Structures are given as C-alpha cells and as structure tokens.
Amino acid sequence: MTNYILDTTVLLYDAQAMFRFDTNNVIIPITVIESIDHFKRDVSEIGRSARQTSRILDELRKKSSISDGVTLDNGGTLFVKMSSGASLRKIPEELRDRNRDYSILAIALEVKEQAGSMPTVLVSKDINLRIKADALGLDVEDYESEKVDIEELFCGMKELRFDTPDVQRYKEQGILGYSGNDLQPNQYVTLIADSDQSQIALGRFDYNRMSIVRMINEPRDGAWRIKPKNREQIFAMDALMNDDIQLVTLVGKAGTGKTLLAVAASLFKTVDENIYSRILVSRPTLPMGKDIGFLPGTVEEKLTPWMYPIVDNIELLMRKDSRTSRNVRGFRELVDMGILVIEPLTYIRGRSIHSQFLILDEAQNLTPHEMKTIITRVGEGTKIVVTGDPYQIDNPYIDSSSNGLTYLVERFKDQDIAAHITFTRGERSRLSELAANLL
C-alpha cells in the first residue's frame, strides 16, 4: 500500500488520474481543488479536464465523506485533505509564499509523518515542485500514464540483410515472404544483399500476406513535382499515396519535409485524382514566445497567422505545378472553391469527418486525450496525416514523452491501417539543417 498525493498539474493533464493508482491511497490536497476551480471556465482541453475532475469528485462525494475516504471501483481509496497549522509551520521560510505549492508540500509532509512505514509519494508534472519536494525529503514521481520513451520511439523503418538471390528475386517479382516477428504492419524495409551491400531494395511489410512488397505508388515520382530527396521521404510518400493506409504519422525535426510532403499528397489525391472530397487542415493554436493577444475578424481571419506554414507550402507547390485538373491557381482559389478548409481544433469535437484528407500539423502540442478526440472523428473514406516534432513543444503541460503525437505513434504501430516514418535528415536548406543540428 502506498499513499499517492496528486497536485493540480496531474489532474489538468488527466482527469481520470485518480483512478490509475490501483488499490493504493490517492490523496488530493484541498488547495488543488481550489486551483482546479480557477480553470473550469477555460475553453481549452485544460478547462475540460478541470470540469471533468470537479464532476468526478462531486459524484464520489455523494457516496461517502471524501475527508474520511471514498472507496474507488479499482479498490483504491480517495481522500481530500486539508493542511493543519502545525504542518504549515514545518515548511522552511524560503518556501513560504503565496504559491499553493506551499500547502501541497505541507500536506505531503504531514501524510508522510502519519503513514509511518507506508511509502508516501508526491506525484506532479511540475518540475519545480518535484525539486522542492525532493529537497524536503519527500519521494516524488512524474505522472507517467500514457508516457512514451522518446529515445525508444518506433521509427517505422528497418534495414534487413538477405541472401543475394533473395534480393534479386524481390527486385524481379516485387514480393518476398518474411516469417520473422520483428516487423510491424506497414513498416518500411531496406533489403541489403549479404554478399554485395551495394545491392539494396526498398519495400513495405504487408502483414496480411506476411511478405515484404514493392511500394505500389512509385513514390520516387512524387506529387505536384515534389520528389522525395532521401529514403525517409520515399517511404513517407508511399504511405501518403497509399489509400489503404488510413493513418500516417510523420515525426521529425524542422526542415525534414513532413508538412510539404503531406500537402503535396493531399493536393494530388484531392485535386488530381478526386479520391477525397476536400482537404481539411488543422493545427493547435499555441504561440512560440509571447502571444499577440486576441485577433479581430472572422474565424478564418483569426486562424490565418497560425496557418501560414500551410499557406507557404501550398503556394510553393502551386508555383511548381500550374497544371491541375480543376485549374486551381493559388491558395485563395482552393479556399474559395471549397477544396481546402482550415479549421481550429476547438470545433472538431462531435464532428464526423468522411471522405476527406485531414492534415493535423504541429501535433506535438496536443495531449493524448486531445489526440484521441481528433482520431475518433475520422469517418469512412477519410485519411488523416499527423505531423510534428516532439522536441518543439510549446504546451506547458506536456513534454516530449507525454504528448499526443508520440502516444499515437506507439499505440498504432501494430495496426495494419497505419504507417509511421521518423525523419532525421533535413532538406529545407543547408542553413536550416545546420540550425536544427547546432542551435
């Protein structure tokens, strides 16, 4: 049995966190409830978590006194605890300020004293609070539910060595049986001949046929005159152009071509081939640096600053390819004709998106719950492409291991309707690649 004390950041990250500690004691300081109340009117995912937390606690309160402890369905016990004057006085003078951390630390110390030999752990996603707690002799943990080891993230590609005749036969027939258990569905493979390493071939693992198969869409030809420049981009283009792959996740640093390839494929599939009825683009509206405040105008006008990366890519593609089946000449024409729709994530809840090519850019700023909300909106005939860089996160409540993008990659890596590629090589420009590596 262990006492787990949760702080505000845990419940704002996951309102269900109180149920994820098995049969142990879960303690919520009263100041956490007060802090949660300040976020209830927020229209973001944080506000939703705050409101859900309040509703859950209210339902539990009806069962029994939360100060004496409420038995949870998983066998654990939930307490809401207030600090005493004696425990507050035990906090060092340096930490006595108006910050609510002061009261949380006092309650944690008091629980530890009363627990005796029973372990007591303060759980927080606030780094500074964890440091303060550790300095006071408390055991601390980050909230690691739905957390992914970023260094071990599935990359979507693998190099395999085969006998030279096997590689030659694959090149001729476009298929090679593979009985190993080390490949995931739609994982991309580089076949290397044992006797001559200069002989290589590229393919995709077809789980249903248990074979490595030739990429059917000739991805080297690209789309809208955008041709892949490296092996990672070749693999990504195949996944983007393959209609049987419903979910594509592209992870990589700035300048690797994630968004450009996604936009090029969406235009080809929607404008040229008419596979999808329109392109729907969305991205989190989180600023880098100081925010510019409220913006005037319509929803589209408000979103324009956030969508400039998409606009830049579309205008680049339009300049490269003036031939389209619908005589589209630029970004504005795509919007006016209803081919391209830009929409904030705020309005996606409750929707059912059918027969569209959905691009979700900068997805590293989403929580796992937000990602679940978006993916569950996808209807029949829709393809969704999720891109982002886990090392460029502007959301203060998540990090490179706990964001929705890495969570999605890890959960879908063994599904036959999904494919993933991790980009490592920048292609935007030499300066961009140096900046990404050196700065």
C-alpha positions as CSV (number, residue, x, y, z in Angstrom):
1,M,0.0,0.0,0.0
2,T,1.3,3.4,-0.9
3,N,0.0,7.0,-0.4
4,Y,0.0,9.0,-3.7
5,I,-0.5,12.7,-3.4
6,L,-1.6,14.4,-6.6
7,D,-1.0,18.0,-7.5
8,T,-3.0,20.3,-9.9
9,T,-0.9,19.6,-13.0
10,V,-1.7,15.8,-12.8
11,L,-5.5,16.4,-12.8
12,L,-5.3,19.0,-15.5
13,Y,-3.4,16.6,-17.7
14,D,-5.7,13.6,-17.0
15,A,-8.9,14.0,-15.1
16,Q,-9.0,10.2,-14.7
17,A,-5.6,10.1,-13.0
18,M,-7.2,9.4,-9.6
19,F,-8.3,6.0,-10.9
20,R,-4.9,5.0,-12.2
21,F,-3.1,4.0,-8.9
22,D,-4.6,0.5,-8.4
23,T,-5.5,-0.3,-4.8
24,N,-3.4,2.4,-3.2
25,N,-4.5,5.6,-1.4
26,V,-4.9,8.7,-3.5
27,I,-4.8,12.0,-1.7
28,I,-5.8,15.3,-3.3
29,P,-4.9,18.4,-1.3
30,I,-7.8,20.9,-0.8
31,T,-5.7,23.6,-2.5
32,V,-5.6,21.5,-5.6
33,I,-9.5,21.7,-5.7
34,E,-9.2,25.4,-5.4
35,S,-6.7,25.6,-8.2
36,I,-8.9,23.4,-10.4
37,D,-11.8,25.8,-9.9
38,H,-9.8,28.6,-11.5
39,F,-9.5,26.6,-14.8
40,K,-13.2,25.5,-15.1
41,R,-14.2,28.3,-17.4
42,D,-11.2,27.8,-19.7
43,V,-12.4,26.7,-23.2
44,S,-9.3,24.6,-23.8
45,E,-8.6,21.0,-23.0
46,I,-7.3,22.1,-19.7
47,G,-10.7,23.6,-18.9
48,R,-12.4,20.4,-19.9
49,S,-10.2,18.4,-17.6
50,A,-10.9,20.8,-14.8
51,R,-14.7,20.5,-15.2
52,Q,-14.5,16.7,-15.5
53,T,-12.4,16.5,-12.4
54,S,-15.0,18.5,-10.4
55,R,-17.8,16.3,-11.7
56,I,-16.0,13.1,-10.7
57,L,-15.2,14.4,-7.3
58,D,-18.8,15.5,-6.8
59,E,-20.1,12.1,-7.7
60,L,-17.6,10.4,-5.3
61,R,-18.7,12.9,-2.6
62,K,-22.3,11.5,-2.8
63,K,-21.1,8.0,-2.0
64,S,-19.2,8.8,1.2
65,S,-17.2,11.5,3.0
66,I,-14.2,12.4,0.9
67,S,-12.4,13.6,4.0
68,D,-12.7,10.1,5.6
69,G,-12.0,8.3,2.3
70,V,-14.1,7.1,-0.6
71,T,-13.6,3.6,-2.0
72,L,-12.9,3.6,-5.7
73,D,-14.1,1.0,-8.2
74,N,-10.5,-0.2,-8.7
75,G,-10.1,-0.9,-4.9
76,G,-8.2,2.2,-4.1
77,T,-9.3,4.9,-1.6
78,L,-9.6,8.6,-2.4
79,F,-9.1,11.3,0.2
80,V,-9.3,15.1,0.0
81,K,-7.1,16.5,2.8
82,M,-6.6,19.9,4.3
83,S,-3.3,21.1,5.9
84,S,-3.0,21.9,9.6
85,G,-1.3,24.9,11.0
86,A,1.4,22.6,12.5
87,S,2.3,21.1,9.1
88,L,2.4,24.6,7.5
89,R,4.9,25.7,10.1
90,K,7.3,22.9,9.2
91,I,7.8,24.3,5.7
92,P,11.1,26.2,5.5
93,E,10.8,30.0,5.4
94,E,12.2,30.2,1.9
95,L,9.2,28.2,0.6
96,R,6.5,30.2,2.4
97,D,5.0,32.3,-0.2
98,R,1.5,32.8,-1.7
99,N,2.1,29.9,-4.1
100,R,-0.2,27.0,-3.5
101,D,2.8,24.7,-3.7
102,Y,3.4,25.7,-0.1
103,S,0.2,24.0,1.1
104,I,0.7,20.9,-1.1
105,L,4.1,20.3,0.3
106,A,2.8,20.8,3.9
107,I,0.1,18.2,3.4
108,A,2.6,15.8,1.8
109,L,4.9,16.1,4.8
110,E,2.0,15.5,7.2
111,V,0.8,12.4,5.3
112,K,4.3,11.0,5.3
113,E,4.7,11.5,9.1
114,Q,1.3,9.9,9.8
115,A,1.9,7.0,7.4
116,G,4.9,5.6,9.3
117,S,6.4,2.8,7.3
118,M,3.9,3.2,4.5
119,P,5.5,4.8,1.4
120,T,4.3,8.3,0.5
121,V,4.9,9.7,-3.0
122,L,4.1,13.2,-4.3
123,V,3.0,12.9,-8.0
124,S,3.4,16.0,-10.1
125,K,4.1,17.1,-13.6
126,D,5.6,20.4,-12.3
127,I,9.4,20.1,-12.4
128,N,10.0,22.8,-9.8
129,L,7.5,21.3,-7.3
130,R,9.2,18.0,-7.7
131,I,12.6,19.6,-6.9
132,K,11.2,21.4,-3.8
133,A,9.6,18.2,-2.6
134,D,12.8,16.2,-3.0
135,A,14.7,18.9,-1.1
136,L,12.3,18.4,1.8
137,G,12.9,14.7,1.8
138,L,9.8,13.6,0.0
139,D,9.6,10.8,-2.6
140,V,8.5,12.3,-5.9
141,E,7.4,11.0,-9.3
142,D,6.3,12.4,-12.6
143,Y,2.8,11.3,-13.7
144,E,3.8,8.7,-16.4
145,S,0.5,7.3,-17.5
146,E,0.4,7.2,-21.3
147,K,4.1,8.2,-21.4
148,V,6.4,7.0,-24.2
149,D,10.2,6.8,-24.0
150,I,11.1,9.2,-26.8
151,E,14.5,7.6,-27.3
152,E,12.8,4.3,-28.0
153,L,10.0,5.7,-30.2
154,F,9.1,3.4,-33.1
155,C,10.8,4.8,-36.2
156,G,8.8,2.9,-38.8
157,M,11.8,1.7,-40.8
158,K,14.3,-1.2,-40.6
159,E,17.3,-2.5,-42.5
160,L,17.4,-6.2,-43.1
161,R,20.1,-8.4,-44.7
162,F,19.1,-11.2,-47.1
163,D,20.9,-13.6,-49.4
164,T,21.8,-12.0,-52.7
165,P,19.4,-14.3,-54.7
166,D,16.5,-13.3,-52.4
167,V,17.2,-9.6,-53.0
168,Q,17.4,-10.3,-56.8
169,R,14.2,-12.2,-56.7
170,Y,12.4,-9.5,-54.9
171,K,13.6,-6.9,-57.4
172,E,12.1,-9.1,-60.2
173,Q,8.9,-10.2,-58.6
174,G,8.1,-7.3,-56.2
175,I,7.4,-9.7,-53.2
176,L,9.4,-11.6,-50.7
177,G,8.0,-13.8,-48.0
178,Y,9.1,-12.9,-44.5
179,S,8.3,-15.1,-41.4
180,G,10.2,-13.1,-38.8
181,N,8.3,-11.4,-35.9
182,D,10.4,-8.3,-35.8
183,L,8.4,-6.2,-38.3
184,Q,5.2,-4.2,-37.6
185,P,2.4,-3.9,-40.2
186,N,3.4,-1.3,-42.9
187,Q,6.9,-1.0,-41.6
188,Y,9.3,0.1,-44.3
189,V,12.2,-2.1,-45.1
190,T,15.6,-1.6,-46.8
191,L,16.7,-5.0,-48.1
192,I,20.5,-5.4,-48.3
193,A,22.3,-8.2,-50.1
194,D,24.8,-10.1,-47.9
195,S,27.5,-10.6,-50.5
196,D,27.2,-7.2,-52.1
197,Q,26.0,-4.3,-49.9
198,S,25.6,-2.0,-52.8
199,Q,22.6,-4.1,-53.9
200,I,19.7,-2.8,-52.0
201,A,15.9,-2.6,-52.5
202,L,13.1,-0.8,-50.7
203,G,9.8,-2.3,-49.7
204,R,6.9,-2.3,-47.2
205,F,5.9,-5.2,-44.9
206,D,2.5,-6.4,-45.7
207,Y,1.3,-8.1,-42.5
208,N,-1.7,-9.8,-44.2
209,R,0.5,-11.6,-46.7
210,M,3.5,-11.9,-44.3
211,S,5.6,-10.6,-47.1
212,I,7.8,-7.6,-48.0
213,V,6.1,-6.0,-51.0
214,R,7.1,-3.4,-53.5
215,M,5.8,0.1,-52.9
216,I,2.9,0.3,-55.2
217,N,2.7,4.0,-55.8
218,E,6.1,4.7,-57.3
219,P,6.8,7.3,-54.6
220,R,10.1,8.4,-56.2
221,D,7.9,10.2,-58.8
222,G,6.4,12.3,-56.0
223,A,3.4,14.5,-56.4
224,W,3.0,18.0,-57.8
225,R,6.6,18.0,-58.9
226,I,7.8,17.4,-55.3
227,K,10.0,14.4,-55.5
228,P,11.4,12.7,-52.4
229,K,15.1,13.6,-51.7
230,N,16.0,10.7,-49.4
231,R,14.9,7.3,-48.3
232,E,12.8,8.5,-45.5
233,Q,10.8,10.8,-47.8
234,I,10.4,7.9,-50.3
235,F,8.8,5.8,-47.6
236,A,6.7,8.7,-46.4
237,M,5.4,9.4,-49.9
238,D,4.4,5.8,-50.3
239,A,2.4,5.9,-47.1
240,L,0.8,9.2,-48.1
241,M,-0.2,8.0,-51.5
242,N,-1.5,4.5,-50.4
243,D,-5.2,4.7,-50.0
244,D,-5.3,1.5,-47.8
245,I,-3.3,3.3,-45.1
246,Q,-5.8,5.5,-43.3
247,L,-3.4,7.0,-40.6
248,V,0.0,8.3,-41.4
249,T,2.2,9.8,-38.6
250,L,5.3,11.8,-39.6
251,V,7.8,12.8,-36.9
252,G,10.9,14.8,-37.4
253,K,12.8,18.0,-36.7
254,A,12.3,21.2,-38.6
255,G,13.0,21.2,-42.3
256,T,12.7,17.5,-42.9
257,G,9.7,17.9,-45.3
258,K,6.9,16.5,-43.2
259,T,4.3,19.2,-44.0
260,L,5.4,19.7,-47.6
261,L,5.0,16.1,-48.5
262,A,1.7,15.8,-46.7
263,V,0.3,18.9,-48.5
264,A,1.6,17.7,-51.9
265,A,0.0,14.3,-51.4
266,S,-3.3,15.8,-50.3
267,L,-3.4,18.1,-53.4
268,F,-2.6,15.2,-55.7
269,K,-5.2,12.9,-54.1
270,T,-7.9,15.6,-53.9
271,V,-7.4,17.9,-56.9
272,D,-5.9,15.4,-59.5
273,E,-7.4,12.0,-58.5
274,N,-10.6,13.2,-56.8
275,I,-10.2,10.4,-54.2
276,Y,-11.2,12.8,-51.4
277,S,-13.8,15.5,-51.4
278,R,-11.7,18.1,-49.8
279,I,-8.6,18.8,-47.7
280,L,-9.1,19.7,-44.1
281,V,-6.2,21.3,-42.3
282,S,-5.9,22.0,-38.6
283,R,-3.2,22.7,-36.0
284,P,-3.1,23.7,-32.4
285,T,-3.1,27.5,-31.9
286,L,-0.2,27.7,-29.4
287,P,2.2,30.6,-29.9
288,M,6.0,30.4,-29.7
289,G,7.2,33.1,-27.4
290,K,4.9,36.0,-26.2
291,D,1.4,35.8,-27.5
292,I,0.0,38.7,-29.6
293,G,-3.3,38.7,-27.8
294,F,-6.8,38.5,-29.3
295,L,-7.2,38.8,-33.0
296,P,-10.1,40.6,-34.7
297,G,-12.1,39.2,-37.6
298,T,-13.8,36.0,-38.7
299,V,-12.7,32.5,-37.6
300,E,-10.7,32.2,-40.9
301,E,-9.0,35.6,-40.4
302,K,-8.1,34.7,-36.8
303,L,-6.6,31.4,-38.0
304,T,-4.6,32.9,-40.8
305,P,-1.4,33.6,-38.7
306,W,-1.4,30.1,-37.4
307,M,-1.8,28.6,-40.9
308,Y,1.0,30.5,-42.7
309,P,3.2,27.3,-42.8
310,I,0.4,25.5,-44.7
311,V,-0.1,28.5,-47.0
312,D,3.6,28.7,-47.7
313,N,3.7,25.1,-48.7
314,I,0.7,25.4,-50.9
315,E,2.0,28.5,-52.7
316,L,5.3,26.7,-53.3
317,L,3.5,23.7,-54.8
318,M,1.3,26.0,-57.0
319,R,4.4,27.7,-58.4
320,K,5.9,24.3,-59.2
321,D,2.9,22.9,-60.9
322,S,0.5,25.1,-62.8
323,R,-1.3,22.0,-64.3
324,T,-4.3,20.8,-62.2
325,S,-7.5,19.1,-63.2
326,R,-9.6,22.0,-61.7
327,N,-7.5,24.9,-63.0
328,V,-6.6,26.0,-59.4
329,R,-4.1,28.9,-59.4
330,G,-3.4,29.5,-55.8
331,F,-4.2,29.1,-52.1
332,R,-7.1,31.5,-52.2
333,E,-8.7,29.7,-55.1
334,L,-8.5,26.4,-53.2
335,V,-10.4,28.0,-50.2
336,D,-13.0,29.8,-52.4
337,M,-13.7,26.5,-54.3
338,G,-14.2,24.6,-51.0
339,I,-11.3,22.2,-51.8
340,L,-9.3,23.5,-48.9
341,V,-10.8,24.1,-45.4
342,I,-8.9,25.4,-42.5
343,E,-10.5,24.7,-39.1
344,P,-9.5,25.2,-35.5
345,L,-9.3,22.1,-33.3
346,T,-11.8,23.8,-31.0
347,Y,-14.7,22.9,-33.3
348,I,-13.8,19.3,-34.1
349,R,-15.4,17.7,-31.1
350,G,-18.6,15.9,-32.0
351,R,-18.0,16.0,-35.8
352,S,-17.9,13.1,-38.1
353,I,-15.4,13.6,-41.0
354,H,-16.0,11.5,-44.1
355,S,-14.1,11.2,-47.4
356,Q,-11.6,14.0,-46.6
357,F,-7.8,14.3,-46.5
358,L,-7.2,15.6,-43.0
359,I,-3.8,17.1,-42.1
360,L,-3.1,17.7,-38.4
361,D,0.1,19.7,-38.2
362,E,2.3,20.5,-35.2
363,A,0.5,17.7,-33.3
364,Q,3.3,17.5,-30.6
365,N,1.4,20.3,-28.7
366,L,-1.7,18.0,-28.2
367,T,-2.3,15.9,-25.1
368,P,-3.1,12.2,-25.6
369,H,-6.8,12.9,-24.8
370,E,-7.0,15.6,-27.4
371,M,-5.4,13.2,-29.9
372,K,-8.0,10.6,-29.1
373,T,-10.8,13.1,-29.6
374,I,-9.5,14.0,-33.1
375,I,-8.8,10.5,-34.3
376,T,-12.2,9.3,-33.2
377,R,-13.8,12.0,-35.5
378,V,-12.4,10.2,-38.6
379,G,-15.2,8.6,-40.7
380,E,-15.3,6.3,-43.7
381,G,-13.1,7.2,-46.6
382,T,-11.0,9.8,-44.7
383,K,-7.2,9.7,-44.5
384,I,-5.5,11.5,-41.6
385,V,-1.9,12.6,-41.6
386,V,-0.4,13.7,-38.3
387,T,2.9,15.6,-38.3
388,G,5.1,17.2,-35.6
389,D,8.4,17.4,-33.8
390,P,8.3,16.1,-30.2
391,Y,11.3,18.3,-29.3
392,Q,9.5,21.6,-30.2
393,I,6.7,21.7,-27.7
394,D,5.0,25.0,-26.6
395,N,2.3,23.4,-24.4
396,P,3.5,23.8,-20.8
397,Y,1.5,20.8,-19.6
398,I,3.2,18.1,-21.8
399,D,6.7,17.1,-22.8
400,S,8.5,15.1,-25.5
401,S,7.4,11.8,-23.9
402,S,3.9,12.6,-22.8
403,N,2.4,14.4,-25.8
404,G,-0.4,13.1,-28.1
405,L,1.9,12.6,-31.1
406,T,4.3,10.1,-29.6
407,Y,1.4,8.4,-27.8
408,L,-0.4,8.0,-31.1
409,V,2.7,6.5,-32.8
410,E,3.3,4.0,-30.1
411,R,-0.4,2.9,-29.8
412,F,-0.9,2.4,-33.6
413,K,2.5,0.9,-34.6
414,D,1.0,-2.6,-34.8
415,Q,-2.2,-1.7,-36.7
416,D,-2.5,-2.6,-40.4
417,I,-4.2,0.7,-41.4
418,A,-1.4,2.9,-40.0
419,A,2.1,3.7,-41.1
420,H,4.8,5.8,-39.4
421,I,8.1,7.4,-40.5
422,T,10.6,9.3,-38.3
423,F,12.6,11.8,-40.3
424,T,16.2,12.6,-39.4
425,R,17.6,14.4,-42.4
426,G,16.7,18.0,-43.1
427,E,16.1,19.0,-46.7
428,R,14.8,22.6,-46.5
429,S,18.2,24.2,-46.9
430,R,21.8,23.7,-45.8
431,L,21.3,26.6,-43.3
432,S,18.1,25.1,-41.9
433,E,19.8,21.8,-41.4
434,L,22.8,23.3,-39.6
435,A,20.5,25.4,-37.4
436,A,18.4,22.3,-36.4
437,N,21.6,20.4,-35.5
438,L,23.7,23.2,-33.9
439,L,21.3,25.5,-32.2
